[in-house]
Amino acid sequence: MTATLPRLSPRDRFVRERYLLRFSWAMQDYPKNRRIVRELRTELTATAAEVGMTRAVADLGHPRVLAEEYVAELGRRLPRWGTGAVWGALAASTLVWLSWAYAAGTLDTLAAMGGGTVEHTAFGATTTYTYTADTVSVGTVATWRLALVYLVVFLVPYLVGARVWRTWRRPERARDAVPA
């Protein structure tokens, strides 16, 4: 027979979910992470009925410290694939924003010169900028070299942000080594 959990106020749900979000981010690559978060959610809800959500969360301590205790049980540091994905996405989106800024600047220059069309080639991709009384456009013919540039711009920060070298560390060395 399962006991029914108490209903929480919106504020208590917010406090609980904020804590669990921070905890799950720190535990992102821990095996069976979702199960642990689900169990922790149940325990927090039950404890909050007795002492209040603020106290229940405070008693657990900082979410990162709690997550580090779980990871320490594994005997090795884990790669952080989610963090790497964020780093890679930020790098690739920065490249996209820079190309948009360049396109805006080129179109502004064409407008200041009275209009016209210009073509630029970078990384094997030819981009045509057009500014006339009838048309304002930017068109790019992508190539494999441009795709390779975007792939490298994503992969390098992804691998560094994920700390991919932790994949090959043996557990017995990881305990003795300085954390990376």
Long-range contacts (C-beta under 8 A, 24 or more apart in sequence): 3-46, 5-42, 5-45, 5-46, 5-49, 6-45, 6-46, 6-48, 6-49, 8-45, 8-48, 8-53, 11-53, 12-48, 12-52, 12-53, 15-53, 15-54, 15-57, 16-41, 16-44, 16-45, 16-48, 16-53, 16-57, 19-44, 19-57, 19-60, 19-63, 20-44, 20-63, 22-63, 22-64, 23-63, 23-64, 23-66, 23-67, 25-82, 26-63, 26-64, 26-66, 26-67, 26-68, 27-67, 27-70, 27-71, 28-80, 28-81, 28-82, 28-83, 29-78, 29-79, 29-80, 29-81, 29-82, 30-67, 30-70, 30-71, 30-74, 30-78, 31-74, 36-70, 74-171, 75-171, 75-172, 75-174, 75-175, 76-166, 76-169, 76-170, 76-171, 76-174, 76-175, 77-163, 77-166, 77-169, 77-174, 77-179, 77-180, 78-166, 79-162, 79-163, 79-164, 79-166, 79-167, 80-161, 80-162, 80-163, 81-162, 83-161, 83-162, 83-163, 84-157, 84-158, 84-159, 84-160, 84-161, 84-162, 84-163, 84-164, 85-158, 85-161, 85-162, 86-161, 87-157, 87-158, 87-160, 87-161, 87-162, 88-154, 88-155, 88-157, 88-158, 88-161, 89-154, 90-157, 91-153, 91-154, 91-156, 91-157, 92-150, 92-153, 92-154, 95-149, 95-150, 95-153, 103-127, 103-129, 103-138, 106-138, 107-131, 107-136, 107-138, 122-146, 123-148, 123-149
